[in-house]
């Protein structure tokens, strides 16, 4: 399968966290022109933050899309010119007041390549401890919760954690294998 040839792109809206583009392509199979609407956003980060005593740092926040408070891991948008690791460190500190002793990138995924043009970079932060107060944006109202890491699978299975990108980060941590797994105390 070959890539589709792009004929053009026009901005149709700028909504602070993403821009909408109308793009035209040529189908390699039929030669027909096809229009697509693309959400063009900066890349994102999220952080599986683990304390010295094997607890996960979680946040609760209101999400406008579902109009519900959700249980998630810290994360956010990468600022222009910012490296993904630096953004992950900044978001963890701003949203939770926690800083980590060590960091590992778990990988990057495409949130929805059907119409989105960005990536999510997932990290695990180990040895997290609270070092500051939260520094939330005006549009945030975040509360921090610590839970034993061993409860994470149950939180996902019960639907308490239901944010797809959070579940992806937790799955990437599980796939990273023994060097990334949390060793539980007997």
JOCORPE-V828057 format. One record per residue. N is the residue number from 1. OMEGA is omega in radians with two decimals (* if undefined). NEAR is the number of other ideal C-beta (glycine too) atoms within 12 Angstrom. Layout:
BEGIN
N OMEGA NEAR
N OMEGA NEAR
END
This chain:
BEGIN
1 3.14 6
2 3.12 9
3 3.10 9
4 3.11 20
5 3.10 16
6 3.13 19
7 -3.11 18
8 -3.12 15
9 3.06 19
10 3.08 18
11 3.12 17
12 3.09 18
13 3.09 16
14 -3.01 13
15 3.10 13
16 -3.10 12
17 3.03 21
18 3.03 25
19 3.02 23
20 3.12 23
21 2.96 26
22 -3.09 22
23 -3.14 26
24 -3.12 20
25 3.03 25
26 3.09 20
27 3.11 19
28 -3.12 13
29 -3.02 11
30 -3.05 10
31 -3.13 12
32 3.04 14
33 -3.12 16
34 3.07 19
35 3.09 21
36 3.01 27
37 -3.05 23
38 2.97 27
39 -3.09 26
40 -3.08 25
41 2.98 27
42 3.08 26
43 -3.12 30
44 2.99 37
45 2.86 43
46 -2.93 45
47 2.92 48
48 -3.04 45
49 -3.06 51
50 3.13 40
51 3.11 28
52 -3.11 22
53 3.01 20
54 2.99 24
55 3.11 28
56 3.12 39
57 -3.12 45
58 3.08 41
59 2.99 38
60 3.10 26
61 3.10 31
62 3.09 19
63 -3.05 21
64 -3.10 13
65 -3.13 11
66 -3.07 13
67 3.13 8
68 3.00 16
69 -3.10 19
70 3.04 29
71 -3.00 32
72 2.94 42
73 3.13 50
74 3.09 48
75 3.12 41
76 -3.07 38
77 3.05 27
78 3.12 29
79 3.12 18
80 3.13 10
81 -3.08 10
82 3.06 20
83 -3.13 18
84 -3.14 32
85 3.12 25
86 3.11 18
87 3.12 34
88 3.12 44
89 3.13 33
90 -3.11 29
91 3.11 41
92 -3.12 42
93 -3.11 30
94 -3.03 29
95 -3.03 37
96 -3.01 42
97 -3.11 25
98 3.04 39
99 -3.06 27
100 3.05 30
101 -3.10 18
102 -3.08 19
103 3.03 29
104 3.05 28
105 -3.13 29
106 -3.13 33
107 3.13 25
108 3.12 24
109 3.07 27
110 -3.04 19
111 3.05 29
112 -3.05 19
113 3.10 14
114 -3.11 11
115 -3.14 20
116 -3.08 26
117 3.08 23
118 -3.13 27
119 3.03 26
120 3.11 38
121 -3.08 38
122 -3.12 41
123 2.89 41
124 3.11 41
125 -3.09 40
126 3.12 33
127 -3.09 22
128 3.04 38
129 -3.12 23
130 -3.10 21
131 -3.06 17
132 2.98 17
133 3.06 14
134 3.08 24
135 -3.02 19
136 3.01 23
137 3.14 17
138 -3.14 6
139 -3.12 13
140 2.98 24
141 -2.97 17
142 2.96 32
143 -3.08 22
144 3.07 33
145 3.01 27
146 3.11 24
147 3.03 27
148 -3.11 21
149 -3.12 33
150 3.13 18
151 -3.01 23
152 -3.13 32
153 3.11 20
154 3.10 16
155 3.09 27
156 -3.09 26
157 -3.12 13
158 -3.09 12
159 3.08 13
160 2.94 23
161 -3.09 31
162 3.10 20
163 -3.04 32
164 -3.09 20
165 3.02 34
166 3.14 36
167 3.08 29
168 -3.13 31
169 3.11 43
170 3.11 38
171 3.09 22
172 3.08 28
173 3.12 35
174 -3.13 23
175 -3.10 18
176 3.02 22
177 -3.01 12
178 -3.13 10
179 -3.11 14
180 -3.05 28
181 3.10 22
182 3.12 30
183 -3.11 15
184 3.09 14
185 3.10 11
186 * 4
END
